[in-house]
């Protein structure tokens, strides 16, 4: 079997394009790979599978009239061991943190993933998304404290039906290029847009506020049942 060489993102591509690396983080089966596939491919088929082998998805685009080659790195299933190999973080220019709208523990674990990321890449832009909103549409009425606390752009997305997927990835690509070029202008623009969107959403529905890594995804009825049963979760 031929050996593969890790790409060097400090160098331009063969066509002179800017090369950037974007990584995804989150618990197993939250849909990291499926989000990338939804962004890049047609004929998506919903599946509930973990990732077993490293996959590098390449995408060619343009940002501010400049050619860009984007590599989306998959986790190779390492997240099942609750940490990633340092090489996964090496030279990354942006990160997408993903949690599952139907599994509250995946939201709680974002704190651990962010902590590990910052050990290796302390300054890269980080985006956060709640995936599988098609399975629980009411989750879009909730406000999550974790991305607000860490000043992250936040998106409600669905790899199954495609909602907000293209928008999130295009924003992330532009932020990665801006980071590589030592510019924060685009991140500031994204945050302003999302703040305006949040203000509109807050006026429509204020159901539950989630503190970073401590609150559950359960609804009020679940909390009442937990109180009756003596469950602390």
Buried (B, 14 or more C-beta within 10 A) or exposed (E): EEEEEEBEBEEEBEEEBBBBBBBBBBBBBBBBBBBBBBBBEEEBEEEEEBBEEEBEBEBEBEBEEEBBBBBBBBBBBBBBEEEBEEEBBBBBBBBBBBBBBBBBEBBBBBBBBBEBBBEBBEEBBBBBBBBBBBEBEEBBBBBBBBBBEBEBBBBBBBBBEBBBBEEBBEBBBBBBBBBBBEEEEBBEBBBEEBEEEEEEBEEEEEEBEBEBBEBBBBBEEBBEEBEEEEEEE
